[in-house]
Amino acid sequence: MTLTRKDVESIAHLARLQITEEELPVYVGSLSSIINFVEQLNRAETGDVEPMAHPLAGQAQRLRPDEVTERDAHDLYQQNAPQVEAALYLVPKVIE
Amino acid sequence: MPRDDNREIFVMSLHTQTIAQLAAGLRAKRFSSVELARAYLERIEKLNKPLNAFLTVTEQEALTAAGAADAAIAAGRAGPLTGIPFAHKDIFCAAGTRTTCGSRMLDNFVAPYDATVVARLKGAGTVLVGKTNMDEFAMGSSNETSYYGPVRNPWNRDYVPGGSSGGSAAAVAARLVPAASGTDTGGSIRQPAALVGITGLKPTYGRVSRYGMIAFASSLDQAGVLTQTAEDAALLLGAMAGFDPRDSTSVDEPVPDYLAALQQPLEGLRIGLLKEFFDEGLDPRNAKLVREALAVYQKLGAETIEVSLPNLPLSVPTYYVVAPAECSSNLSRFDGVRFGYRAENPRDLLDLYKRSRGEGFGAEVKRRIMTGTYVLSAGYYDAYYLKAQKVRQLISEDFRRAFDKVDVLMGPTSPTPAFKLGAKVDDPITMYLNDIYTIGANLAGLPAISVPCGFVDALPVGLQIIGPFFSEARLLNAAHAFQKETDWHARVPKGYE
C-alpha cells in the first residue's frame, strides 16, 4: 500500500502537523513502508474475535463521589504557559 | 570517616555497591547519605558528558534530600531505601524540576507536581540526583531520537544503549547512580537493560501508577526499574507498586513482599521455551548465551518445556498500529496553547498548532502521530485499528494458554547485541524489529524482566523472563536465583569500575 503525497498532506492536516516541502517525500516513503508492514495483520483469522482495548479484562471505569476534592492552583499551572494575561491563555484571534 | 586522599578510594568503592549494600552501609554509619549523594554527583560530573545519560542534575535537591535522610537515619526512622541516590527517566513529572520527555516540545517545561512513582520513591527516602535522557516521547529503541542528542553505551561509546530508557540504562550500567526508573511500552526498559548488561523490570499493566508519567500509549505504558540486581528491583518495586486512585487503570491488587519472595526455592519451576523466539531473526551468538542461561536453570531444578504462541509473530505489526493510534491521541494535548513549545509569530490558530507541533516534535514522533492518525481515520479504522485490537486479543490468548502449562516463559530479550549509532536510523521498520521479543508482553499486559546472561563481542546480552499477571514475585525470584549462580550482573564496563 503506497500512500500518495495528497494522503500525507491530508493526514498531516488532521494531525495539525506542519510538514515542509523537503520533508514531505521522506514521510510519504516511511509512512508507506509502515502501512505496508502492518498489512501483515490481514494474515490473521479474526472473524468473531473480541477487539482488545486494554489488558484489564472485566475492569470497568472506576467512579468516585461527585464531590469537590481539588483546589484552584492555576497560578502554579500557568507558570508554564507561553502567554497568559489575567489567568487567560492568549492565542491568535480565532473569530474574525 | 574517610577523608582527603582516602576519598578517591572511598568514592570508587561506593559506586560498585547495590542498593541493598548501600542501605546496609548507611545503617552501619560507614558513610552518610550526604557523602553518598556527593560521591554520585561527582561521578556524574566527571563521567556523564560522553554518555549523555543525564539531562538534568538536581544537585541542590539531592543534597537537601540526603540531609533529611541522614536525620531520619539518626532518628531510627530509616527504611530500606532511605538515603539511596536515584534517577528518574525524564518522562516522570518531578515537581519544580524540568521534565522534557526528551523533546523540544517540553524543553522549558517545569513540572508543577510529582508523578506518583516520584512521590512514592521520594516518600521512601530515595535521593533524586537527576533526570535521564530518553528517546523523544518514549518512541525509539536506541535513544537516538532524543532532542538532546543520543545516549551512548558505556560498554562501547560508538554503540547505542537501547531505548527508550537509554539514559537510565546507561546511567546504571556506568554506575552513575545505583538504579533508575524507566517506562516500557514496547520493550523500553527490558531492551536497553539487555544492551547495557543490567536488570530491567516491566511490571504487570496496572501494577504501578501512570499518574504523572507523560503518556505515550495508554493501554501499553508501564513504569518500572533498571537496577544492578533483581534484589534491588524487588526493593524498589515494593515502594512503587500499589493502587493509586489517580490512575484510572491502576489495579487494586495487594503488593506482596517481593524481598521475602526472593528466597523461595526454584525447584520444580516450569519454564516455557518460546518456539517463536528462537527464529531466524535471532543472532545465533545471542541464542547460544540464552540456551546456556537455560542450562543454569535446569541445573537448579527447573523443567523446560517447548511452547508455541502462533500469533506472536504478529506482535510488531499489531503494536505499530495500536501504539501510534494511542500516541496520536495522547500527543494532541501539545498544541502550543497552555504549555510547551510555541512557534513564533503565529499567523492564526491553525498556524499556531501546526508550526508549534511541526517544530516542537522530532521526525519519529511525527511519523508515529501520522501513522496513528491514518489508522484511526474514517475508512481505515476497521481495517487497521479494529483489526489490530483483535490480533492483540489473539496474542493475549496465546499467552494465557501457555501459562496453563508453564509458570514462566524464557527467551532472548533482544535479537542482537547493541548496534552502532546511526546503523538503523534510515529505515523505521529495521528499528522497530529490535522490539520483536519484548512487544508481546506489553500487548498482553504481562510482567517481564531482563537479566544479563553474557557477552557477544564484548557487548552485553539479556535473558528475558515473562510471567502471568501479577507474577512479579516469581519473576524476581527466578532472576535472583540466576544471579546467585552467575556474575554477569556484577560486571562493570571498562573506565567505570
Interface residues (C-beta under 8 A of the other chain):
Chain A: L3 D7 V8 I11 A12 L14 A15 R16 L17 Q18 I19 T20 E23 V26 Y27 S30 L31 S33 I34 I35 F37 V38 E39 Q40 L41 N42 R43 A44 T46 V49 E50 P51 M52 A53 H54 P55 L56 Q59 Q61 R62 R64 A73 L76 Y77 Q78 Q79 N80 A81 P82 Q83 Y89 V91 P92 K93 V94
Chain B: N108 F109 V110 P112 Y205 G206 S218 S219 P245 S248 T249 V251 N311 L314 V316 P317 T318 Y320 V321 S328 S332 D335 G336 V337 R338 F339 G340 R342 P346 R347 D348 L349 L350 D351 L352 Y353 K354 R355 R357 G358 E359 F361 A363 K366 R367 I369 M370 T371 T373 Y374 V375 S377 Y384 L386 K387 A388 Q389 K390 V391 R392 Q393 L394 S396 D427 P428 I429 Y432 L443 A444 G445 L446 F469
